[in-house]
Amino acid sequence: MCLRLFVCLLSTIAIAAAAASRPNILFIFSDDHGTQAISAYGEKRHLINTPNIDRIAREGIRFDRCLVTNSLCGPSRATVLTGKYSHLNGFYNNTNSRFDGSQTTFPKLLRAAGYQTALVGKWHLVSDPTGFDFWEILPGQGQYFNPPMIRNGEKVTFKGYVTDIITDESIAWLKQRDKTKPFLMMVQNKAPHGEWSPAMRDLDWDKGRVYPEPETLFDTYDNGRGLAWRDQDLNLAKTFNERLAKLVPPPSLDPEQRALWDAYLGPRNAAFRKAAPTGRDLVRWRYQTYMHDYLGTVKGIDDNVGRLLAALEAEGLADNTLVIYASDQGFFLGEHGWYDKRWVLEPSLRTPFVVRWPGRVKPGSTNGDLVSVLDFAQTLLDAAGVQAPADMQGRSLMPLLRGEHPKDWRTSFYYHFYEFPTPNRVRPHEAVVTQRYKLAHYYGDVDDWELYDLKRNPLETINFISDPSYAEVIQDLKAELARLRAQYHVPPKPPRSAHGNLPFPGEKLN
């Protein structure tokens, strides 16, 4: 009996030692969180302090050029899971795509290697999650107040604020996990996605602050820019509706919440209606309202990131947990007069990405290399000692996390946005991106090329495609675009389903 107990004890110790040799992974992912709204990024137009997200960067590494493959929620999430571009994982848009859960994902591979896997929060891939021991998701976009959720296939309901609830459920899972195994915990916030509703406690969080306007708030889309710029439908001047402006309340509020909502929003809305601003005054009012609400939801995220970090410490997990904070893409916070994402332009293309891994990542590090959400799957597999499939299209960031700078690291990046015409009439386009240049091709009912030079024109308000001094640059970038298309096995023409099965204006159908 004693021998059996001794063998059992040795086995338990061996399992625990194996778990300790591989990091736990806490992956915190938000929706539409631009780098402009994270103070660790030191943007000139300082909008908000985010001390808890900043802490991850301060105790780890901040990546300054993390790019997305397709600046849209569902497609970006599919890329994170699979390590593949939209044309290979099959999820092109939010209109009619459905994630094929039978394909290989990094959570499945971690689970097969002995990890516990859990996901709580926004999913937005239509089909049910696969590869998770536990999942609890918001149906569709989810709602900010009193959200219904689906827990392992069963409907559940909650009272409260969605960011708090996602964190509550994530911490509850951490506390009841199997402590003999390493874990992957994916905490996926709805915020700060529209309609940007702060928690009730944060309705007056900024005390009426007047926010600095972006230099391009009243962009006129001239300087050689094409129809794509002028025909979009995501601007503060004409698209910003009453729901986004909080002139009408969310339908999911209970009576107590509605009373708090009316107490704060009632006077604000009455003042707006009395003033009845028009023209630029109306745009300015919408911008200030947008910043108050959007950044209020960011405050809620940051507060809950603090709760998650505290939970790791309380469970004794902080030293052996790799913590990531990122978003599915960036977001326009008034630049070019816009909200939303979709474009290859910097506010939309760049996503925040900070990583803390005690003992493995030097605190206070920064990196300016071209990295991507495409790299997340291979990076996390590499960190766990799991071989990544050969058909994943990214690259492990482990050398960069160690402070190394591989000579063969990518110097160009391929981007492709598909969804058109609904909901925002942003033309489909593909692009090649380097540290300085972007060459974009808008296609469908147009055939426009645009060249952006981030060194000469960081605001991206000039199309240099017709400037003869850039002829060689354009030739080189077109060759690089063709090379990347071949490298990533991009088909000559995307399927109609990539654009929502809708014809382009003027297109003749066979």
Summary of the structure (lengths in Angstrom):
residues: 510
radius of gyration: 23.2
end to end distance: 78.9
largest distance: 86.2
contacts: 1665
relative contact order: 0.17
helix: 36%
strand: 16%
